[in-house]
Amino acid sequence: MTSILIILFLALIAWFWLNSIRAKEIAMQASAEACQQIQAQFLDQTASLKKMKINRNQNGRMIFERTYGFDFSRDRETRQQGLVTIVGQKVTQVLLDEDSGTTIL
């Protein structure tokens, strides 16, 4: 009985790890696309996890909501920050912090 629980626990950890890797890949792709849309440079070519929480989707299922941060530059001198919010495996929001205000894509 204990070995079954250990196997289930390890499977849950493996699933969470793979799910997190896929979410980060989606966040990096959304960040790069957002930078390309505003003709900015996507700095460091990465996004980092800022916040994660559990929400419910439309069907009432529990789902992870992750917020990733990334840096970009429009003039290649100043570093600005952006955020990508992913619910499950779907991008729901991209925020770009600019001098003129926050841009939402």
C-alpha positions, 0 to 999 in steps of 0.5 A, spaced: 500 500 500 505 504 501 509 503 495 502 505 491 502 511 494 509 513 493 509 511 486 502 516 485 506 521 489 512 521 484 507 521 478 504 527 481 511 530 482 513 528 474 506 531 472 507 538 475 514 538 473 512 537 465 506 541 466 511 547 469 516 546 463 510 546 458 507 553 461 514 556 461 515 555 454 508 558 452 510 564 456 517 565 453 513 564 446 508 569 448 513 574 450 517 573 444 511 574 440 509 580 444 515 584 443 515 582 436 508 586 435 511 592 438 518 592 435 522 591 441 527 586 443 526 580 447 531 581 452 535 574 455 530 570 451 527 567 457 521 568 462 521 567 470 515 565 474 513 571 478 506 568 481 502 561 481 496 560 484 490 555 483 483 557 480 477 554 477 476 554 470 469 555 467 467 547 468 469 548 476 475 544 475 482 546 479 487 549 474 494 553 475 494 560 474 501 562 473 504 569 471 511 570 468 515 576 468 520 578 462 524 584 460 524 587 453 527 594 450 525 598 445 531 603 444 536 597 446 538 602 452 533 601 457 530 595 460 522 595 461 518 589 464 512 585 461 508 580 464 504 574 461 499 570 465 497 563 463 491 559 465 492 552 464 496 552 458 492 558 455 495 565 455 490 570 457 494 576 458 500 580 456 502 586 459 508 591 457 510 596 461 512 602 457 513 610 458 506 611 455 503 607 460 501 599 460 500 596 454 495 590 454 495 585 448 
